[in-house]
Structure formats: C-alpha cells, structure tokens
Amino acid sequence: MRRKSISTRTIHAEHWEPHECVVVRSLNTDDDEVIQDGLVSTDILGQTSVHAGRLKRLTLQRAIVSWTFTDEQGRPLPLSEQSIRELAPEDSMYILSAINAINQPMLPDEKKDSSTPATTGTEEKAE
C-alpha cells in the first residue's frame, strides 16, 4: 500500500554504544530529485560527469533526521556532511538499509495501524 506521509524510525546497531541511535525518515519525490541532481555535474565547457559514488552519502544526508553519535572523548558528533562522510562503511550501510526499509510500500498490518485516513483523492494535471 502507498505511504501517505513521511515516516520516521529510530534505529540502533548492536555494535554502537548503548546511547547511540539514529532517527531516519522516509523519502519523498523532492528528496529523490535532489539526490539524483547531486549525482551529475556539468563543468564550464558543458561536459557532464556522473558521480554514482555519491548516491549513498546524498541519501543519508536527506534521510537522517538526527543522531546521538559521540567521538572517542564522548563529545556529540554534529550531524553534518563531513560527519556523514567520516562514518565507518558498516555504519553507513546499516543506516542506508534502514532508510531503504522505511521506503518500502506499507504492509497490510502497517496500513491497519496507520493514523492517516484514506481519501478518495483528486486528479490534477501537471503543467
């Protein structure tokens, strides 16, 4: 079933410190557009370059709402592009997996528990 609103989920990997968690959200069409636009660049000569390696980082930047990660001295790590770039691969993959999971169509049990009422909808044509 189709999701009707942005969902959030708090995740915690077993290998993280007990206090560390990440809040992720589902993505929407605007997020997809920003992520896809970030994968391509054009130089001053009009040459286009595709940067497929940015997909994970751009997705993490759009979908992470907050986190409680700390550094080796126990100080909070800011949620920033640089901090996301410095995540260990196993951490970024764990978070990305959670983002992908929250963006799947709703299962019947999830739909039943959803607080969003069904509507008949309207049809609009894009201009």
N, C-alpha and C positions, 0 to 999 in steps of 0.2 A: 504494500500500500504506500501511497505517496505521503511524504512528510509535509506538514503544513506550516511548520515553524522551525526556527533554529533550536537545536537541542544541545545541551552541554552534558559532559560526563567527566567525573573526577577519576583519574587513573593513578595507580601506584604499582611500580615494578618491584618484584621481590628483592632485587639487588640494590635498590635505592635505600637511603637512610629512612628510618621509620617516619620521620616528619615530612619527607619529601613526597609531593604529589604534583600532578599537572592537571589543569582543567582544560579540556578541549571542547570545541564546538563543531557542529555540522557546518558544512559549507553551502553557499548558495551560488546562483549564476554569476553574480558580480565577483565573488571570490574566484570562480573558475576563469573569468575573463582577465582579472588581474594576474593570476598565476600564469596563464597562457601568454599574456603580453610580456611578462617578465622573462620568458624563455627565448625571446627573439630580440635582437638589437640591429640597428642599421647605422653604419658609420657615415661620415660626411660625404663619402663618394657614392652612397646609396647601396653599398654592399650589405647584404643581410647575413647575420650569423645566428645560428640556433645553439642555445645553451641548455641542452637536455639535462645536464647535471644540476641545474638549479631547481628542478621540479620539487624535490623533497624539501629543500630549505624554504622555498616560497610557500609551499603548502603548510609547513609548520608555522611560518610567520603569520599566515592568515587564520589558522585554526586554534592556535594556543591562546587561551584567554588569560591564564595566569599559571604561576608555578611557585613552589616553595623550595627550589634547589638552593643549596648553600655551597660555598667553596671549602677548601681544606681547613680554614680557620673558623668555619661555622657562620660566616657572613652571608647574607642573602645575595644570590646572583640576580642581577637585573634581567628582566625579560627583554632582550634586545636582539637585533640581527646578529651582532657579534657573539652573544652568548649562545644563540642557536647554532651558529657556525662552529662553535667550540664543543658542542655536545659529542659525547662518545657515540660511535656508529650504532652500538646496541641500544642506546637511549633514544636516538632519533628514529630508529626503526620501530622500537616499541611504541613511541608516541604516534608515528605515522600509521601504524597498524590500528591503533585505537581511533584515529581520525577516519581511516577508511571504513572501519566497522560502524561508526556512528552515521556514516553517509550511505549506508545500505537502505533499501526500502524497508518500511516497517513490517514486522511480522504480525500475524493476526492478534497475538496476545498483547503486543505493544499498542496496536491500534485500539484495542478494547480499553486499555489503561490510559489512552491519550486524553488530555483535557481539552483538546481542540475539537469543537463540534463540527460535524460535516455540514457543508453548504452546497447549494445547487450550482454555484459559480456563475460567472458571466463570461461572455466571449467578447474579446476586444481584438482588433486587428492592429498589428504594429505598423507604424508609419515610417 
